[in-house]
């Protein structure tokens, strides 16, 4: 695709970027206080938050990566957007989001201190901050790398341009700018990917033809594999009604794909997905900025409806590429290959805008949320508890600028590191998401859970998941003369399950062995859950 | 082999015994249970306190659409 962008493509791109910047800056003129900056003055409508939730969840690298995973492993990657999102969003909307909204909190770590203690708040804030700050650099680098491959642009220029552009409107407009620009980015992203899907399906002859050709390729691969190993050809490959593994969501435990049903159900649907939609500051923060508690819930519900279309527009093009170009060396080339081969001039510019939209909507959200954690969980909590709302606005903008500088620096730093660092940071998130959920749930449903138990559970859970990761590294298990602990390639889904269970067990035991939290502290959480309807600052 | 390996192998071998048809019923069943829970929620939890009659202000409709799509997807794919 390198060098194939025409003037019309660049015009489409410039119109999009100019519009986003203008919108962000115009919203910035209305910002007067910290509450305006961090929670958009609690004025956001549900429809804008819904689209922002979806846009934030899909990064630029996800568009390429999910399409690539669908090419390599099949439709099972769609689980991450379907059962890995929708049920958790619905449960979150009716149970957790109303509670957080009524408490008037700014951050999830802030909730942890109200329920437990300052240590739990600080530990969780430190984990999220470290992850978000590093992930900002990773997202900038990974996307710049992709733009460099796709369009021949200089990586350093891409990093600088994206960071400065996103930094300007996020710094000026805070959460409101993030959410309203995300809304436009969501439309552009869905529109761009939908075009690739429709044109791809027309080119291939429709859904029926796609299934037929997937079946043919799988049958050929099975015959080739059987001939190679001398094994008998499996009967099901001859059956025209047999399931096509590349189009299946539910894969057996011993599948070669990284997505067996056990990891999807226990690791993704039960642990990582609720931890993400209930405990991820970048996600939850926008619902805390809703006009009302009802609109906060409404945003999650309609976001869940919208979520249902994402795998269709992102993963199915990967399947189309699989039947059109089955010999690609790297699955991540699937989406770019379709774009370069199928899309006409002007439309390619729209896809590039969609790619940038996905990237920017994630970067701006992490930027704003990391700034909120720094301002509230560090500056206001420990350095200046008497800080006014106006003072917090200055701190919020300053930390946003500092985070942009950090992200640029980190992006250049990771350029020199080995490949696979993006996967490594996803794994790092899995280290603490399971334990974080394990202390969040009892904090809401079990009065006997206390701060000492939560602190011990969180620390043990994180250390345990790090140990599991270590025991799965060849250097470690070969030195110890052991077998690898897990038999799938990237077992982060399993780390989260075991770390969750251990953290929960430690929390229960330690809480029962130590004093319960004072009744008045618990009343602030449990009674408010039943009675109060208005948020308290 | 550490105790963790033994536990892991036991869990893996046990789960391998479950047929994929049963797993599919499990996936769809979880989604169906969630749908039933949503449909049983009190009206105060699922509609605007101001009593707006607009369809998109009824959260049961939105949640049911999302879950029904999921049920169809996991029944078919």
Interface residues (C-beta under 8 A of the other chain):
Chain A: X75 X78 X82 X83 X86 X87 X89 X90 X91 X93 X94 X247 X248 X249 X250 X252 X253 X254 X261 X262 X265 X269 X294 X297 X298 X301 X302 X304 X305 X307 X308 X468 X471 X482 X483 X485 X486 X487 X533
Chain B: X1 X2 X4 X5 X8 X12 X15 X16 X20 X23 X24 X26 X27 X30 X31 X34 X38 X41 X45 X46 X48 X49 X56 X57 X59 X62 X63 X65 X66 X67 X69 X70 X73 X74 X77
